[in-house]
Amino acid sequence: MVFRHTSAAMPSELETAMESLIKVFHRYATNVGKERFALSRRQLKDLMENELSTFLQSQKDPAAVDKIMKDLDSNCDGHVDFEEFVSLVVGLSIACEHCYQNKMKMGKK
Amino acid sequence: MVFRHTSAAMPSELETAMESLIKVFHRYATNVGKERFALSRRQLKDLMENELSTFLQSQKDPAAVDKIMKDLDSNCDGHVDFEEFVSLVVGLSIACEHCYQNKMKMGKK
C-alpha cells in the first residue's frame, strides 16, 4: 500500500484514488532503463482500451491514440512516464467535472 | 455516475479513481456564485483532515494548510476550484509514485 497509515485506519477515498492512478500505470508500464518506468505506444493503447474504453470509443478519430501519445510525450522520448500519464487523467477529470456540474445545474431546473 | 457506460460494463479502476476525485471535491466544495463550485480555506482544511490525514500529519508546519491554499489558489480568488484541487492530487501522486518506484528497486536488492 502506497499510503502508510500510522493507525489501523483504512485509506480514504482520495488516497485510494491516487493509489489507483499509480497501480493502473504500473500495470501497463515497463522499465525503460535506469529504473525508469514508462508506457510505450502499444502499452498506452492497451491501458486506454482497458481503462478508458468509454472515452476511447467516443473518439471518432482512428489515430486518437497516436495524437494522445504525441500530446502526452512532452519530452519526446517515445514513452509516457507517470507525470505525463497523470496529465491525461487531469484533462479527463476536469472535462468530466464540467459535465458533472452541468448535470447538477440541469437537475435544478 | 460520471462515466456513462454504453454496455452494462462496470467502470474501470481508472474511471472509478477519476470519479472519486470529482466526488470527493464536491463533498466539500460549495457554490461560490455563477454556479461555480470551489473550496474555501475552511473546506480545504476539512477535506485534507479527512481525506489526506496521513499527508497532513506528516507536515510539521502548523501553517501547512495556509501555504498549500496559497500554492493552489493560482487565480488568488480566495478559493480552490477543481482544476486547482487536481494539481494538489497530481503533486501528491507523483511524489507517491517516486516512493513506489523506490520501494520496487529496494525490493530487488
Backbone of each chain as ProteinMPNN parsed JSONL, in Angstrom:
{"seq_chain_A": "MVFRHTSAAMPSELETAMESLIKVFHRYATNVGKERFALSRRQLKDLMENELSTFLQSQKDPAAVDKIMKDLDSNCDGHVDFEEFVSLVVGLSIACEHCYQNKMKMGKK", "coords_chain_A": {"N_chain_A": [[0.877, -1.192, 0.0], [0.605, 2.157, -0.92], [0.156, 4.425, 0.623], [1.247, 4.751, 3.75], [-0.267, 4.013, 6.791], [-0.357, 5.365, 9.969], [-2.114, 4.735, 12.015], [-4.591, 2.051, 12.418], [-6.246, 2.812, 10.499], [-8.296, 2.833, 7.583], [-7.313, 3.574, 4.196], [-8.297, 6.75, 2.815], [-11.0, 7.744, 0.538], [-9.887, 9.459, -1.347], [-7.143, 8.929, -1.088], [-7.163, 6.268, -1.874], [-7.951, 6.592, -4.513], [-5.742, 7.989, -5.592], [-3.809, 6.06, -5.22], [-4.768, 4.168, -6.965], [-4.262, 5.4, -9.425], [-1.508, 5.147, -9.556], [-1.174, 2.369, -9.396], [-2.603, 1.455, -11.645], [-1.144, 2.637, -13.726], [1.346, 1.335, -13.395], [0.628, -1.224, -13.954], [0.699, -1.437, -16.635], [2.998, -0.205, -17.523], [6.547, -0.448, -18.248], [9.98, -1.119, -17.352], [12.137, 1.184, -18.639], [14.776, 1.506, -18.637], [17.49, 2.598, -16.55], [15.998, 2.221, -14.267], [13.601, 3.478, -14.793], [10.171, 3.816, -15.214], [7.823, 3.491, -17.824], [5.323, 4.051, -20.431], [5.026, 2.475, -23.506], [3.898, 3.192, -26.906], [2.227, 1.099, -27.616], [1.635, 0.034, -25.086], [0.327, 2.208, -23.926], [-1.923, 2.28, -25.541], [-3.067, -0.21, -24.91], [-3.637, 0.263, -22.214], [-5.499, 2.364, -22.42], [-7.54, 1.13, -23.885], [-8.415, -0.744, -22.085], [-8.826, 0.638, -19.687], [-9.959, 3.095, -20.225], [-12.1, 2.804, -21.942], [-14.639, 3.771, -22.628], [-14.158, 6.474, -23.083], [-12.274, 6.261, -25.16], [-13.753, 4.99, -27.158], [-15.464, 7.03, -27.748], [-13.99, 8.665, -29.246], [-13.831, 9.599, -32.447], [-11.805, 9.593, -34.217], [-9.552, 7.469, -35.775], [-6.875, 7.686, -35.346], [-6.584, 8.474, -32.803], [-5.191, 7.514, -30.5], [-2.54, 7.814, -31.248], [-2.374, 10.577, -31.495], [-2.952, 11.377, -28.895], [-0.821, 10.19, -27.623], [1.269, 11.705, -28.696], [0.639, 14.201, -27.666], [0.928, 13.711, -24.929], [3.559, 12.87, -24.609], [5.665, 14.747, -23.594], [8.419, 15.142, -23.392], [9.277, 13.99, -25.635], [10.396, 11.375, -25.862], [9.424, 9.102, -26.839], [8.039, 7.637, -25.085], [5.604, 7.393, -22.392], [5.773, 8.712, -19.316], [5.041, 8.546, -15.724], [4.33, 11.139, -14.814], [3.583, 12.352, -17.212], [1.483, 10.705, -17.911], [-0.328, 11.26, -15.832], [-1.154, 13.774, -16.556], [-2.949, 13.269, -18.568], [-4.977, 12.047, -17.121], [-5.73, 14.194, -15.543], [-6.712, 16.035, -17.435], [-8.937, 14.615, -18.452], [-10.416, 14.28, -16.105], [-11.042, 16.906, -15.41], [-12.602, 17.642, -17.585], [-14.707, 15.861, -17.191], [-15.629, 16.744, -14.771], [-16.722, 19.176, -15.392], [-18.894, 18.286, -16.881], [-20.233, 17.011, -14.847], [-20.901, 19.164, -13.2], [-22.617, 20.531, -14.916], [-24.657, 18.674, -15.07], [-25.614, 18.826, -12.513], [-26.595, 21.412, -12.486], [-28.603, 21.159, -14.406], [-30.221, 19.449, -13.097], [-31.402, 21.09, -11.297], [-33.129, 22.594, -12.686]], "CA_chain_A": [[0.0, 0.0, 0.0], [1.49, 3.319, -1.1], [-0.022, 5.362, 1.733], [1.394, 4.053, 5.043], [-1.133, 4.603, 7.82], [0.169, 5.145, 11.334], [-3.106, 3.941, 12.785], [-5.109, 0.927, 11.62], [-7.308, 3.394, 9.682], [-8.328, 2.493, 6.162], [-7.033, 4.744, 3.362], [-9.509, 7.484, 2.447], [-11.393, 7.598, -0.87], [-8.929, 10.202, -2.165], [-5.882, 8.168, -1.081], [-7.402, 5.073, -2.699], [-7.978, 7.038, -5.912], [-4.355, 8.285, -6.003], [-3.128, 4.758, -5.264], [-5.208, 3.517, -8.205], [-3.546, 6.015, -10.557], [-0.16, 4.565, -9.568], [-1.259, 0.921, -9.689], [-3.018, 1.261, -13.053], [0.016, 2.987, -14.575], [2.383, 0.296, -13.294], [0.099, -2.469, -14.514], [0.981, -1.446, -18.081], [4.327, 0.377, -17.799], [7.708, -1.324, -18.033], [11.243, -0.446, -17.075], [12.73, 1.601, -19.927], [16.187, 1.803, -18.407], [17.793, 3.423, -15.361], [14.891, 2.039, -13.32], [12.508, 4.426, -15.097], [9.026, 3.082, -15.755], [7.06, 4.317, -18.762], [4.439, 3.345, -21.353], [5.258, 2.621, -24.947], [2.634, 3.481, -27.566], [1.419, -0.118, -27.502], [1.148, -0.093, -23.713], [-0.669, 3.266, -23.716], [-3.134, 1.828, -26.243], [-3.667, -1.274, -24.079], [-4.187, 0.893, -20.999], [-6.706, 3.127, -22.765], [-8.615, 0.21, -24.301], [-8.932, -1.451, -20.906], [-9.183, 1.502, -18.561], [-10.679, 4.292, -20.691], [-12.774, 2.311, -23.169], [-15.753, 4.682, -22.959], [-13.566, 7.691, -23.667], [-11.619, 5.922, -26.443], [-14.816, 4.714, -28.149], [-16.115, 8.306, -28.123], [-13.087, 9.376, -30.171], [-14.15, 9.11, -33.799], [-10.556, 9.583, -34.986], [-8.799, 6.215, -35.589], [-5.488, 7.983, -34.919], [-6.711, 9.158, -31.499], [-4.136, 7.103, -29.559], [-1.277, 8.437, -31.689], [-2.426, 12.021, -31.177], [-2.86, 11.494, -27.433], [0.582, 9.84, -27.303], [2.092, 12.863, -29.062], [0.344, 15.267, -26.688], [1.408, 13.363, -23.579], [5.005, 12.645, -24.58], [6.167, 16.136, -23.612], [9.874, 15.182, -23.604], [9.514, 13.348, -26.947], [11.321, 10.219, -25.812], [8.719, 7.937, -27.378], [7.36, 6.929, -23.996], [4.806, 8.229, -21.495], [6.08, 8.371, -17.921], [3.877, 8.735, -14.829], [3.925, 12.566, -14.815], [2.876, 12.607, -18.476], [0.218, 9.948, -17.82], [-1.236, 11.954, -14.913], [-1.748, 14.944, -17.23], [-4.134, 12.742, -19.268], [-6.009, 11.848, -16.094], [-6.187, 15.536, -15.128], [-7.544, 16.585, -18.516], [-10.22, 13.898, -18.495], [-11.167, 14.547, -14.861], [-11.565, 18.283, -15.487], [-13.712, 17.603, -18.561], [-15.841, 15.153, -16.574], [-16.167, 17.551, -13.669], [-17.594, 20.175, -16.035], [-20.147, 17.568, -17.182], [-20.864, 16.754, -13.535], [-21.513, 20.432, -12.75], [-23.764, 20.812, -15.803], [-25.747, 17.764, -14.678], [-26.183, 19.349, -11.257], [-27.397, 22.604, -12.842], [-29.809, 20.687, -15.09], [-31.045, 18.793, -12.082], [-32.099, 22.131, -10.51], [-34.094, 23.376, -13.497]], "C_chain_A": [[0.913, 1.241, 0.0], [1.373, 4.25, 0.111], [0.076, 4.598, 3.048], [0.513, 4.75, 6.069], [-0.564, 4.285, 9.187], [-0.858, 4.313, 12.113], [-3.598, 2.818, 11.884], [-6.152, 1.444, 10.638], [-7.167, 2.943, 8.238], [-7.918, 3.738, 5.367], [-8.348, 5.426, 2.983], [-9.834, 7.245, 0.973], [-10.378, 8.291, -1.771], [-7.588, 9.47, -2.227], [-6.016, 6.921, -1.948], [-7.377, 5.446, -4.179], [-6.557, 7.306, -6.412], [-3.56, 6.99, -6.137], [-3.498, 4.035, -6.567], [-4.483, 4.085, -9.408], [-2.174, 5.361, -10.696], [-0.227, 3.092, -9.983], [-1.634, 0.67, -11.148], [-1.849, 1.556, -13.974], [1.021, 1.84, -14.58], [1.899, -1.08, -13.762], [0.486, -2.603, -15.991], [2.409, -0.985, -18.396], [5.425, -0.665, -17.588], [8.949, -0.454, -17.821], [11.917, -0.109, -18.404], [14.189, 2.013, -19.725], [16.362, 2.751, -17.238], [16.616, 3.409, -14.387], [13.787, 3.073, -13.529], [11.386, 3.643, -15.756], [8.204, 4.005, -16.653], [6.238, 3.409, -19.677], [4.925, 3.559, -22.776], [3.902, 2.956, -25.58], [1.669, 2.288, -27.413], [0.803, -0.232, -26.103], [0.111, 0.982, -23.383], [-2.002, 2.855, -24.361], [-3.853, 0.749, -25.424], [-4.354, -0.663, -22.853], [-5.499, 1.587, -21.34], [-7.855, 2.203, -23.157], [-9.231, -0.492, -23.095], [-9.475, -0.528, -19.824], [-10.011, 2.735, -18.956], [-11.462, 3.96, -21.955], [-13.893, 3.259, -23.599], [-15.213, 5.916, -23.673], [-13.007, 7.383, -25.055], [-12.655, 5.682, -27.528], [-15.478, 6.016, -28.615], [-15.24, 9.106, -29.099], [-13.304, 8.812, -31.581], [-12.86, 8.89, -34.594], [-9.784, 8.287, -34.735], [-7.368, 6.474, -35.108], [-5.48, 8.636, -33.538], [-5.538, 8.808, -30.566], [-2.808, 7.77, -29.944], [-1.242, 9.917, -31.33], [-2.29, 12.232, -29.67], [-1.424, 11.204, -26.996], [1.484, 11.051, -27.546], [1.894, 14.001, -28.057], [1.002, 14.977, -25.341], [2.936, 13.325, -23.5], [5.762, 13.972, -24.663], [7.691, 16.178, -23.8], [10.294, 14.396, -24.855], [10.513, 12.199, -26.906], [10.629, 8.935, -26.287], [8.022, 7.112, -26.32], [6.55, 7.934, -23.164], [5.131, 7.816, -20.071], [4.887, 8.76, -17.028], [3.397, 10.188, -14.839], [3.129, 12.895, -16.084], [1.519, 11.904, -18.474], [-0.79, 10.712, -16.949], [-1.865, 13.176, -15.588], [-2.96, 14.524, -18.073], [-5.294, 12.6, -18.283], [-6.59, 13.199, -15.663], [-7.132, 16.11, -16.174], [-8.917, 15.939, -18.562], [-11.062, 14.21, -17.265], [-11.794, 15.939, -14.901], [-12.745, 18.325, -16.461], [-14.939, 16.948, -17.926], [-16.458, 15.983, -15.462], [-17.065, 18.644, -14.224], [-18.934, 19.524, -16.378], [-20.947, 17.379, -15.897], [-21.575, 18.016, -13.05], [-22.736, 20.749, -13.61], [-24.954, 19.939, -15.436], [-26.43, 18.298, -13.418], [-27.073, 20.557, -11.569], [-28.708, 22.157, -13.485], [-30.774, 20.092, -14.072], [-31.876, 19.808, -11.32], [-33.194, 22.788, -11.332], [-35.465, 22.704, -13.524]], "O_chain_A": [[1.846, 1.355, 0.795], [2.374, 4.8, 0.571], [-0.854, 3.891, 3.436], [0.56, 5.974, 6.189], [-0.32, 3.129, 9.533], [-0.518, 3.331, 12.772], [-3.122, 2.637, 10.763], [-6.863, 0.659, 10.011], [-6.065, 2.706, 7.744], [-8.156, 4.855, 5.826], [-9.381, 4.77, 2.846], [-9.055, 6.626, 0.248], [-10.041, 7.777, -2.838], [-6.967, 9.396, -3.288], [-5.088, 6.56, -2.671], [-6.844, 4.702, -5.002], [-6.201, 6.904, -7.52], [-2.744, 6.84, -7.046], [-2.661, 3.38, -7.188], [-4.122, 3.341, -10.321], [-1.728, 5.058, -11.803], [0.558, 2.631, -10.811], [-1.068, -0.203, -11.806], [-1.592, 0.798, -14.909], [1.492, 1.423, -15.638], [2.705, -1.993, -13.941], [0.588, -3.706, -16.528], [2.959, -1.346, -19.436], [5.25, -1.634, -16.849], [8.956, 0.75, -18.073], [12.229, -0.999, -19.195], [14.759, 2.76, -20.521], [15.508, 3.594, -16.966], [16.279, 4.421, -13.772], [13.124, 3.494, -12.581], [11.601, 2.907, -16.72], [7.923, 5.149, -16.296], [6.416, 2.191, -19.706], [5.2, 4.684, -23.193], [2.884, 3.002, -24.89], [0.483, 2.45, -27.125], [-0.377, -0.548, -25.95], [-0.856, 0.725, -22.665], [-3.07, 3.063, -23.785], [-5.074, 0.781, -25.264], [-5.48, -1.017, -22.505], [-6.495, 1.422, -20.635], [-9.007, 2.457, -22.807], [-10.424, -0.797, -23.087], [-10.444, -0.852, -19.137], [-10.678, 3.337, -18.115], [-11.484, 4.735, -22.912], [-14.072, 3.518, -24.789], [-15.727, 6.341, -24.708], [-13.229, 8.134, -26.005], [-12.481, 6.106, -28.671], [-15.986, 6.096, -29.733], [-15.687, 10.086, -29.694], [-12.978, 7.655, -31.845], [-12.832, 8.095, -35.533], [-9.395, 8.022, -33.597], [-6.729, 5.592, -34.534], [-4.5, 9.271, -33.148], [-4.963, 9.688, -29.926], [-2.056, 8.228, -29.083], [-0.209, 10.443, -30.913], [-1.601, 13.149, -29.224], [-0.88, 11.876, -26.12], [2.342, 11.382, -26.727], [2.847, 14.669, -27.655], [1.557, 15.868, -24.698], [3.532, 13.69, -22.486], [6.409, 14.275, -25.665], [8.207, 17.167, -24.322], [11.478, 14.168, -25.103], [11.361, 12.061, -27.787], [11.168, 7.837, -26.157], [7.485, 6.04, -26.597], [6.775, 9.143, -23.222], [4.809, 6.704, -19.655], [3.863, 9.239, -17.516], [2.193, 10.441, -14.869], [2.135, 13.619, -16.037], [0.531, 12.443, -18.973], [-1.969, 10.797, -17.293], [-2.977, 13.573, -15.239], [-3.885, 15.312, -18.272], [-6.43, 12.977, -18.571], [-7.795, 13.325, -15.448], [-8.211, 16.606, -15.85], [-9.933, 16.621, -18.694], [-12.277, 14.385, -17.365], [-12.935, 16.127, -14.48], [-13.76, 18.966, -16.19], [-16.065, 17.417, -18.098], [-17.667, 15.932, -15.238], [-18.062, 19.004, -13.598], [-19.988, 20.133, -16.191], [-22.164, 17.561, -15.866], [-22.701, 17.956, -12.554], [-23.767, 21.184, -13.096], [-26.103, 20.381, -15.477], [-27.651, 18.231, -13.276], [-28.153, 20.71, -11.0], [-29.778, 22.68, -13.174], [-31.991, 20.228, -14.192], [-32.919, 19.47, -10.76], [-34.077, 23.452, -10.789], [-36.392, 23.216, -14.152]]}, "seq_chain_B": "MVFRHTSAAMPSELETAMESLIKVFHRYATNVGKERFALSRRQLKDLMENELSTFLQSQKDPAAVDKIMKDLDSNCDGHVDFEEFVSLVVGLSIACEHCYQNKMKMGKK", "coords_chain_B": {"N_chain_B": [[-23.535, 8.496, -11.915], [-20.47, 9.432, -13.27], [-19.137, 8.547, -15.535], [-20.681, 7.55, -18.289], [-21.718, 4.38, -19.285], [-21.896, 2.572, -22.236], [-22.318, -0.147, -22.56], [-23.326, -2.752, -20.175], [-21.141, -2.687, -18.66], [-18.925, -2.475, -15.867], [-17.493, 0.492, -14.42], [-14.004, 1.15, -15.038], [-10.965, 0.653, -13.032], [-9.455, 2.976, -13.258], [-11.333, 4.832, -14.199], [-13.062, 4.817, -12.016], [-11.359, 5.884, -10.116], [-10.964, 8.502, -11.121], [-13.552, 9.415, -10.945], [-13.838, 9.418, -8.225], [-12.151, 11.537, -7.512], [-13.669, 13.686, -8.37], [-16.038, 13.347, -6.909], [-15.129, 13.463, -4.244], [-14.11, 16.083, -4.144], [-16.493, 17.548, -4.559], [-17.869, 16.879, -2.311], [-17.006, 18.547, -0.388], [-16.857, 21.071, -1.471], [-18.539, 24.2, -2.237], [-21.14, 26.165, -3.819], [-19.927, 29.035, -5.207], [-21.0, 31.115, -6.484], [-22.364, 32.117, -9.658], [-22.804, 29.485, -10.375], [-20.434, 28.214, -9.82], [-18.295, 25.895, -8.378], [-16.313, 25.636, -5.477], [-13.593, 25.409, -3.038], [-13.425, 26.806, 0.136], [-10.946, 28.163, 2.45], [-11.432, 26.919, 4.906], [-12.958, 24.73, 4.067], [-11.113, 23.387, 2.477], [-9.293, 22.676, 4.437], [-10.872, 20.949, 5.981], [-11.295, 18.941, 4.074], [-8.68, 18.032, 3.69], [-8.011, 17.138, 6.245], [-9.723, 15.024, 6.516], [-9.427, 13.475, 4.224], [-6.753, 13.369, 3.524], [-5.221, 12.733, 5.73], [-2.933, 11.381, 6.619], [-0.919, 12.533, 5.071], [-1.19, 15.22, 5.869], [-0.629, 15.077, 8.592], [2.018, 14.502, 8.432], [3.143, 16.845, 7.84], [5.075, 19.115, 9.371], [4.75, 21.755, 9.782], [2.61, 24.053, 11.246], [1.267, 25.869, 9.748], [0.718, 24.688, 7.419], [-1.643, 24.156, 5.896], [-2.447, 26.718, 5.157], [-0.307, 27.489, 3.551], [-0.444, 25.596, 1.527], [-2.936, 26.236, 0.538], [-2.39, 28.772, -0.498], [-0.561, 28.111, -2.47], [-2.172, 26.557, -4.16], [-4.268, 28.219, -4.919], [-4.277, 29.555, -7.601], [-5.449, 31.616, -9.083], [-5.86, 33.45, -7.182], [-8.335, 33.977, -5.859], [-9.205, 33.422, -3.421], [-10.339, 31.012, -3.151], [-10.374, 27.443, -3.873], [-10.675, 25.933, -6.846], [-11.863, 23.12, -8.871], [-9.889, 22.486, -10.804], [-7.634, 23.61, -9.628], [-7.545, 22.123, -7.291], [-7.056, 19.566, -8.325], [-4.422, 19.818, -9.051], [-3.109, 19.582, -6.668], [-3.605, 16.926, -6.075], [-2.209, 15.752, -8.18], [0.442, 16.494, -7.62], [0.877, 15.154, -5.178], [0.416, 12.514, -5.974], [2.472, 12.075, -7.813], [4.678, 12.351, -6.149], [4.224, 10.183, -4.476], [4.38, 8.148, -6.304], [7.042, 8.13, -6.945], [8.036, 7.217, -4.498], [6.926, 4.706, -4.56], [8.252, 3.562, -6.742], [10.855, 3.559, -5.726], [10.515, 1.753, -3.661], [10.085, -0.527, -5.132], [12.557, -0.839, -6.341], [14.15, -1.252, -4.084], [13.125, -3.608, -3.276], [14.254, -5.337, -5.034], [16.834, -5.51, -4.324]], "CA_chain_B": [[-22.196, 8.046, -12.327], [-19.955, 10.445, -14.202], [-18.768, 7.908, -16.802], [-21.795, 6.75, -18.807], [-21.238, 3.176, -19.976], [-22.868, 2.096, -23.237], [-22.726, -1.526, -22.195], [-23.617, -2.853, -18.737], [-19.83, -2.908, -18.034], [-18.597, -1.688, -14.689], [-16.393, 1.431, -14.686], [-12.681, 0.58, -14.757], [-10.326, 1.193, -11.826], [-9.038, 4.347, -13.535], [-12.555, 5.659, -14.24], [-13.534, 4.934, -10.624], [-10.449, 6.811, -9.421], [-11.256, 9.876, -11.577], [-14.868, 9.735, -10.391], [-13.614, 9.722, -6.803], [-11.578, 12.891, -7.403], [-14.783, 14.623, -8.544], [-16.99, 13.193, -5.781], [-14.515, 13.971, -3.006], [-14.083, 17.557, -4.24], [-17.845, 18.103, -4.402], [-18.338, 16.596, -0.956], [-16.571, 19.648, 0.48], [-16.966, 22.368, -2.165], [-19.871, 24.802, -2.31], [-21.351, 27.086, -4.922], [-19.395, 30.353, -4.827], [-21.587, 32.117, -7.384], [-22.353, 31.757, -11.089], [-22.765, 28.022, -10.459], [-19.043, 27.731, -9.759], [-18.065, 25.22, -7.099], [-14.931, 25.777, -5.03], [-13.334, 25.173, -1.617], [-12.853, 27.887, 0.944], [-9.814, 27.648, 3.234], [-12.014, 26.011, 5.904], [-13.364, 23.485, 3.4], [-9.878, 22.691, 2.07], [-8.751, 22.088, 5.672], [-11.722, 19.785, 6.303], [-11.022, 17.894, 3.081], [-7.345, 17.457, 3.93], [-8.015, 16.403, 7.53], [-10.485, 13.773, 6.361], [-9.037, 12.666, 3.061], [-5.285, 13.324, 3.392], [-4.771, 12.89, 7.131], [-1.542, 10.895, 6.734], [-0.053, 13.571, 4.492], [-1.272, 16.45, 6.681], [0.088, 14.832, 9.859], [3.476, 14.459, 8.169], [3.602, 18.237, 7.671], [5.403, 19.616, 10.73], [4.419, 23.184, 9.807], [1.2, 24.289, 11.588], [0.633, 26.734, 8.725], [0.772, 23.905, 6.166], [-2.869, 24.325, 5.086], [-2.421, 28.069, 4.561], [0.706, 27.505, 2.47], [-0.989, 24.795, 0.423], [-4.028, 27.05, -0.031], [-1.765, 29.847, -1.283], [0.019, 27.458, -3.671], [-3.216, 26.028, -5.053], [-5.172, 29.277, -5.376], [-3.461, 30.212, -8.636], [-6.06, 32.878, -9.544], [-5.938, 34.331, -5.998], [-9.71, 34.452, -5.562], [-9.534, 33.008, -2.049], [-10.962, 29.69, -3.202], [-9.691, 26.433, -4.681], [-11.652, 25.247, -7.698], [-11.497, 21.717, -9.133], [-8.591, 22.438, -11.522], [-6.577, 23.888, -8.647], [-7.531, 20.962, -6.384], [-6.434, 18.431, -9.016], [-2.958, 19.993, -9.071], [-2.637, 19.01, -5.394], [-3.653, 15.462, -6.241], [-1.119, 15.398, -9.093], [1.712, 16.612, -6.896], [0.985, 14.069, -4.188], [0.508, 11.226, -6.68], [3.821, 11.974, -8.39], [5.595, 12.09, -5.025], [3.994, 8.806, -4.019], [4.829, 7.196, -7.337], [8.505, 8.034, -6.77], [8.246, 6.31, -3.357], [6.521, 3.368, -5.039], [9.354, 3.048, -7.578], [11.997, 3.275, -4.842], [10.217, 0.51, -2.938], [10.277, -1.644, -6.068], [14.009, -1.027, -6.509], [14.662, -1.835, -2.84], [12.616, -4.983, -3.244], [15.086, -6.152, -5.924], [18.247, -5.614, -3.856]], "C_chain_B": [[-21.712, 8.977, -13.45], [-19.675, 9.8, -15.555], [-19.931, 7.041, -17.255], [-21.229, 5.556, -19.557], [-22.313, 2.71, -20.94], [-23.308, 0.683, -22.858], [-22.999, -1.545, -20.695], [-22.294, -2.964, -17.966], [-19.668, -1.992, -16.839], [-17.529, -0.674, -15.089], [-15.056, 0.777, -14.324], [-12.105, 1.202, -13.479], [-9.936, 2.656, -12.043], [-10.248, 5.284, -13.582], [-13.093, 5.875, -12.825], [-12.666, 5.927, -9.861], [-10.755, 8.258, -9.832], [-12.592, 10.336, -11.011], [-14.733, 10.118, -8.912], [-13.055, 11.127, -6.624], [-12.709, 13.928, -7.451], [-15.712, 14.57, -7.331], [-16.407, 13.77, -4.486], [-14.507, 15.502, -3.028], [-15.463, 18.131, -3.931], [-18.471, 17.778, -3.047], [-18.044, 17.762, -0.017], [-16.806, 21.013, -0.167], [-18.395, 22.898, -2.117], [-19.923, 25.778, -3.481], [-20.898, 28.476, -4.492], [-19.886, 31.423, -5.806], [-21.396, 31.698, -8.834], [-22.147, 30.253, -11.267], [-21.333, 27.493, -10.512], [-18.822, 27.122, -8.384], [-16.587, 25.313, -6.729], [-14.848, 25.552, -3.528], [-12.832, 26.464, -0.983], [-11.657, 27.301, 1.701], [-10.317, 26.598, 4.236], [-12.344, 24.665, 5.256], [-12.155, 22.679, 2.929], [-9.275, 21.989, 3.294], [-9.547, 20.844, 6.06], [-11.401, 18.623, 5.373], [-9.696, 17.223, 3.404], [-7.32, 16.641, 5.216], [-8.722, 15.061, 7.39], [-9.936, 12.855, 5.27], [-7.519, 12.498, 2.905], [-4.638, 13.442, 4.775], [-3.304, 12.463, 7.291], [-0.578, 11.968, 6.236], [-0.003, 14.799, 5.396], [-0.497, 16.28, 7.982], [1.61, 14.837, 9.645], [4.048, 15.866, 7.987], [3.852, 18.833, 9.059], [4.9, 21.068, 10.884], [2.931, 23.388, 10.118], [0.479, 25.142, 10.53], [0.583, 26.018, 7.377], [-0.446, 24.165, 5.282], [-2.867, 25.695, 4.409], [-1.446, 28.13, 3.399], [0.196, 26.73, 1.258], [-2.099, 25.571, -0.267], [-3.442, 28.116, -0.962], [-1.204, 29.283, -2.592], [-1.054, 27.086, -4.673], [-4.04, 27.142, -5.693], [-4.497, 30.145, -6.441], [-4.108, 31.5, -9.154], [-6.371, 33.818, -8.379], [-7.347, 34.863, -5.734], [-10.155, 33.978, -4.174], [-10.232, 31.662, -1.992], [-10.13, 28.744, -4.054], [-10.743, 25.727, -5.525], [-11.126, 23.863, -8.049], [-10.144, 21.611, -9.82], [-7.436, 22.669, -10.559], [-6.434, 22.717, -7.676], [-6.793, 19.79, -7.038], [-4.913, 18.583, -9.054], [-2.336, 19.498, -7.76], [-2.565, 17.491, -5.505], [-2.503, 14.995, -7.13], [0.216, 15.414, -8.358], [1.92, 15.474, -5.92], [1.152, 12.721, -4.879], [1.896, 11.018, -7.259], [4.835, 11.672, -7.286], [5.452, 10.645, -4.56], [4.494, 7.788, -5.037], [6.34, 7.039, -7.271], [8.825, 7.103, -5.601], [7.984, 4.871, -3.795], [7.651, 2.757, -5.861], [10.553, 2.692, -6.71], [11.772, 1.972, -4.083], [10.452, -0.695, -3.85], [11.765, -1.917, -6.253], [14.577, -1.725, -5.281], [14.277, -3.313, -2.789], [13.506, -5.911, -4.05], [16.481, -6.361, -5.336], [18.402, -6.77, -2.879]], "O_chain_B": [[-22.421, 9.262, -14.415], [-19.93, 10.401, -16.598], [-20.166, 5.959, -16.717], [-20.338, 5.721, -20.391], [-23.461, 2.479, -20.561], [-24.497, 0.364, -22.838], [-22.92, -0.517, -20.022], [-22.293, -3.29, -16.779], [-20.202, -0.884, -16.803], [-16.739, -0.937, -15.995], [-14.989, -0.049, -13.414], [-12.669, 2.141, -12.918], [-10.066, 3.479, -11.137], [-10.193, 6.399, -13.064], [-13.526, 6.974, -12.478], [-13.168, 6.715, -9.059], [-10.798, 9.143, -8.978], [-12.75, 11.499, -10.641], [-15.418, 11.015, -8.42], [-13.438, 11.833, -5.691], [-12.718, 14.9, -6.697], [-16.118, 15.602, -6.796], [-17.091, 14.466, -3.735], [-14.861, 16.14, -2.036], [-15.595, 19.072, -3.149], [-19.499, 18.351, -2.686], [-18.715, 17.953, 0.997], [-16.938, 22.011, 0.54], [-19.346, 22.129, -1.972], [-18.899, 26.159, -4.049], [-21.422, 29.033, -3.527], [-19.281, 32.486, -5.943], [-20.426, 31.03, -9.193], [-21.432, 29.802, -12.162], [-21.048, 26.48, -11.15], [-19.116, 27.739, -7.36], [-15.715, 25.094, -7.57], [-15.861, 25.507, -2.83], [-11.932, 27.123, -1.504], [-11.382, 26.104, 1.613], [-9.716, 25.536, 4.395], [-12.055, 23.605, 5.811], [-12.163, 21.449, 2.971], [-8.807, 20.855, 3.2], [-8.974, 19.817, 6.422], [-11.255, 17.48, 5.807], [-9.595, 15.996, 3.396], [-6.691, 15.585, 5.279], [-8.37, 14.087, 8.055], [-9.978, 11.629, 5.384], [-7.064, 11.579, 2.225], [-3.649, 14.151, 4.96], [-2.535, 13.105, 8.007], [0.429, 12.273, 6.875], [1.065, 15.349, 5.661], [0.197, 17.192, 8.43], [2.378, 15.136, 10.559], [5.263, 16.062, 7.98], [2.91, 19.027, 9.828], [4.66, 21.532, 11.999], [2.077, 22.949, 9.347], [-0.749, 25.135, 10.436], [0.426, 26.648, 6.331], [-0.314, 24.369, 4.075], [-3.236, 25.822, 3.241], [-1.729, 28.755, 2.377], [0.379, 27.149, 0.115], [-2.201, 25.572, -1.493], [-3.937, 28.33, -2.069], [-1.346, 29.877, -3.661], [-0.886, 27.269, -5.879], [-4.459, 27.038, -6.846], [-4.189, 31.314, -6.207], [-3.399, 32.393, -9.619], [-7.043, 34.835, -8.545], [-7.532, 36.041, -5.427], [-11.32, 34.114, -3.801], [-10.665, 31.219, -0.928], [-9.294, 29.173, -4.85], [-11.596, 25.013, -4.999], [-10.059, 23.47, -7.579], [-9.336, 20.751, -9.47], [-6.394, 22.019, -10.651], [-5.321, 22.364, -7.287], [-6.003, 19.107, -6.388], [-4.193, 17.585, -9.084], [-1.188, 19.053, -7.737], [-1.594, 16.862, -5.083], [-1.891, 13.96, -6.864], [1.012, 14.479, -8.458], [3.005, 14.897, -5.843], [1.932, 11.881, -4.43], [2.437, 9.914, -7.205], [5.733, 10.849, -7.461], [6.444, 9.971, -4.286], [4.968, 6.709, -4.678], [6.867, 5.952, -7.511], [9.754, 6.299, -5.677], [8.722, 3.951, -3.444], [7.974, 1.58, -5.703], [11.194, 1.662, -6.917], [12.698, 1.187, -3.882], [10.945, -1.736, -3.415], [12.191, -3.07, -6.316], [15.374, -2.657, -5.394], [15.041, -4.15, -2.307], [13.534, -7.118, -3.808], [17.222, -7.246, -5.764], [19.501, -7.015, -2.381]]}, "name": "protein", "num_of_chains": 2, "seq": "MVFRHTSAAMPSELETAMESLIKVFHRYATNVGKERFALSRRQLKDLMENELSTFLQSQKDPAAVDKIMKDLDSNCDGHVDFEEFVSLVVGLSIACEHCYQNKMKMGKKMVFRHTSAAMPSELETAMESLIKVFHRYATNVGKERFALSRRQLKDLMENELSTFLQSQKDPAAVDKIMKDLDSNCDGHVDFEEFVSLVVGLSIACEHCYQNKMKMGKK"}
